[in-house]
Amino acid sequence: MITGAMWFVKVPLLDLQAQFQHIRSDVLSAIEEVCNEQSFVLGRRVEALEEAIAEYVGCRYAVGVASGSDALLLSLMAAGVKPGDEVLTVPFTFFSTAGGISRLHAVPVFVDVRPDTFTMDPEQIERKITPRTKAIIPVHLFGQCADMESIMELADRRGLKVIEDACQSIGASRHGRNAGTFGYSGCFSFFPSKNLGGVGDGGLIVTNDRDLRELLLALRVHGSRSDYHHDHIGLNSRLDALEAAVLRVKLPHLNEWNAKRARNAATYDRLLTEAGLLEHVALPVTGPGNVHVFNQYTLRAQRRDELMAYLKEHEIGHKVYYPVPLHLQQCYQPLGYSKGDLPVSEQLAQEVLSLPVYPELTSAQMETVVGRTGEFYNSR
Ligand SMILES: *Cc1c(COP(=O)(O)O)cnc(C)c1O
């Protein structure tokens, strides 16, 4: 039984202050060094981070860019995706997975997700392939890998490039292989709420392909390999030295932070089970062979919107990722999808709820979250 003062505790969805306080002096001195040098764009600090992350994930090369969204866009550009081409991806994800496809005037073709892991359902891919299909973007959602063996087998057989959206899954692995290292390229985001978060926007692409690396190095600086000579039409999408310096300080902590997130997830699983709540909520499912890094701890909850209102009233952080599947977004009306076309994603959008799972969360806070959830289901 849960008792006492914890009923008055608020629990934020994410508390970046708690992490910062632990590494404050290292972060501030890294920032000071960059300021002392007054060298802010690309440069040796970005190179050092690229090398460290390539080594961390187990890839030959890494290229720092301005955001995870740009990592996806630049990967698609490098893959030669042209207007009218089709790229398969999932509708149950953050917008930018599909946004990059559309920016190139290519067409996102949505493949539904599995109801257990929320990742791309390999069994639904083949029937969406047409002669115009060029690539597949599976999303390693909430911190675990999609079924990459099946996806890679199919992509290799059909001659399609695979660009992994690993923006939520740095450090996750599947059968011992890291997220981002299976396909043509792997895309990461350093948005502050990600497991490895910077002090602003940032992103990175990993690959084992030397030619791809060279092309990406050019594309991120307007397609130039030497100053003012442009072989390609690229964009300005560079990682800042300040970001790189801070991320370099944080990277050695990432495994510990990821492990704490996973431990918190296991604690929630236990508390929700012990509280007898499994008739009301379905726990997150980790796919076979996956090491899950829990960027989000996401339940499927009955009467989800009422539960949300109750948690809000009691100042328990929570959020719905994602309330509207991409095929039903206003901007994608011209693609011609209707309700019912991708039923699993549509149902998840009605049922999912993410709870606080950040590394510094305490047991008392998790007990409060579960206690409030139990109060809701047991009282009404
Ligand atoms: C965060 C995120 C992105 C985009 O990253 P930004 O750095 O915010 O541009 C792309 N895909 C997914 C699944 C994400 O969670």
The ligand as a Tripos MOL2 file, in Angstrom:
@<TRIPOS>MOLECULE
LIG
   15    15     1     0     0
SMALL
NO_CHARGES

@<TRIPOS>ATOM
      1 C1         13.1880   13.9820  -32.4900 C.3       1 LIG1
      2 C2         12.8380   13.1630  -33.6680 C.ar      1 LIG1
      3 C3         13.1820   13.5430  -34.9750 C.ar      1 LIG1
      4 C4         13.7470   14.8700  -35.3570 C.3       1 LIG1
      5 O1         14.7550   15.3570  -34.6260 O.3       1 LIG1
      6 P1         15.0160   16.9460  -34.4930 P.3       1 LIG1
      7 O2         16.4260   16.9600  -34.0100 O.co2     1 LIG1
      8 O3         14.0300   17.4850  -33.5280 O.co2     1 LIG1
      9 O4         14.8990   17.5390  -35.8510 O.co2     1 LIG1
     10 C5         12.8890   12.6660  -35.9990 C.ar      1 LIG1
     11 N1         12.2690   11.5110  -35.7810 N.ar      1 LIG1
     12 C6         11.9110   11.1220  -34.5500 C.ar      1 LIG1
     13 C7         11.2300    9.8040  -34.3780 C.3       1 LIG1
     14 C8         12.1670   11.9410  -33.4560 C.ar      1 LIG1
     15 O5         11.7740   11.5600  -32.2420 O.3       1 LIG1
@<TRIPOS>BOND
     1     1     2 1
     2     2     3 ar
     3     2    14 ar
     4     3     4 1
     5     3    10 ar
     6     4     5 1
     7     5     6 1
     8     6     7 2
     9     6     8 1
    10     6     9 1
    11    10    11 ar
    12    11    12 ar
    13    12    13 1
    14    12    14 ar
    15    14    15 1
@<TRIPOS>SUBSTRUCTURE
     1 LIG1         1 GROUP 0 **** ****
